[in-house]
C-alpha cells in the first residue's frame, strides 16, 4: 500500500493523477473526522473505532488501507492550522448529498463517546458552513445520528 501511495504521489499519467485526486479527497474527508474527534482533546479508542468503520464503509477500503488513510489524515491535521483546505477539497469533489452524508459521519464521531461537547458542536457548525451545508441539513443529519443511538 505504501508503494502504491508513493507511486500515486509521484506519477504523471492520467489514471494515477485521478487516483491521487481520489486519495486527496479521502484524506480531506477523513481529516475532518479526525479533527472532530480531537476537538474535545481526547481522541480515544471509541472515536478511532467509529472513524475506522465510517471510512472503511464510505470509501470501501480494506483494514490496512483504512489504517493508512487515517494515519495520513492525522498527519494532515497535525500539519494544518485551518479547516479550509480540507473543506475546499470536499466541496470540489462531493455533491451536496455527499456533503450532508459527511456531516452525518461527523456527528457519529462527535457522539462516539456518548456526548456532544460545545467545542465539537461549534466545530461542526463551522465545517457545515464551509461545506455549504445548510443549518437545516446539518440539524437533520444530527437528528438521524441521535435517533440511531437511542
N, C-alpha and C positions, 0 to 999 in steps of 0.2 A: 504494500500500500504506500509506504513512504517513497519508494522508487517511482510509483505511478504519480504521486503528488508532485514530486520533483520534476518529472518529465512534463507534466502539465504546465508548471510554472515557467519552464524554460523553453517550451515549444513555440513554434511559429505557425504550424499548419492549422487549417480551419477547424478540424474536429477537436484538436487539443485546445484551441482557444475557446471553443464552445464549452468544453469540459471545464476549463478554468473559470469561465463565467458562471457555470453551474456551481462549482465549488465555492467561488466568491459569494454567491447568493446564499448558499448553505451556511457558510461561516458567518455571514452577516446576520442571518435569522437566528442561528444558534447563539451568537454573541449577545443578541438582545435577551434571549432566555437566560443566559449566564448572568448578564447584568441585573436582571430582575431577581435572580437567586441571591446575588451578592448584596443587594440593596439593604438588607437588614443586618449586614455584617456577619452573617452566618451562612455559608454555602455548605449545607450539611448533606448527609447521605440521602435523605428523603428527596431533597431538591435535585440532587445529581441523578437519582433514580428516575424521577419524573422527566427530567430533561432528556435522559438517555432514551426512555420509552417514546417520548414525543418525537424526537429527532429520527429515531430508527423507523417509526411508523410513517412520518411525514415524507422522509426522503428515501424510504425503502433501502435502508442500509443494514449490513451485517454488523455484528457486535464489534469486531476490530475496527472497521471503518468508522463506526459511530464514536468509539473512544478517541480515535484520531481527530475526528471533526470537533468533538467537544474540547479536546486539548488545543486545537487551532483557535477555537472561539475564545477559550480562556486567555490564550496568549494575545489575541487581538484586543480583548477587553483590557488586559493589563497594559498594553501599549497605546491605548487610546484614551483621550480625555473628553471625547464627545460622542454623542449618540448619532449625530447627523450622518456620518459616513455609513453606519450600519443601516439606518433607515432609508437613506438615499438608494443604497443597493437594493433593499427590499422594494421600495417604490418603483424602481426601474424594472424589476423582474416579476413582481407579484401583481395579480389582478386585485381588485377591491375585495372580492370574495376570499382570496388567499390571504390578504392582509387582515381581514376580520378573523379568519381561522388562526392566524398567528397571534392575534390579540387573545383569542381563547386559549391558545397554548401558553401565553404569558400568564394569564390568570391561573392556569393549572400549576404553574411554577410557584406563583405567589402563595397559593393555598396548599402547597405541598407540605408545609409544616403545620397546617391546620388553622392558620390565621393570616389575615392581611394587615400588614403594618402600614402606618401612614406614609412612610417613605416609599414603600412599594406601590401603593395606590397612586401617589403623586408621580412616580416614575412612569407607570402605565398610562396615566393621563397625558404626560409629555410625549411618550412614544406614540400613542394613538394620534395625537396632533401632528407629529412629524410624519406619520404614515398616512395622513388624511383619512383616518377612520373616525367617523362621527361619534359624538358622545352617546348617541342612541345605540349605535352598533357596538361600541365598547361596553356599554352597560348590559346589552343583551348577551354579549359573549360572557361577561362576568356571571350573569344570572344562570346561563347554561352550565357553567362550571360549578357554581354553588349548588344547583339542583342535583347534579350528579354526585356531589359529596354528601348530601343529606340522606 
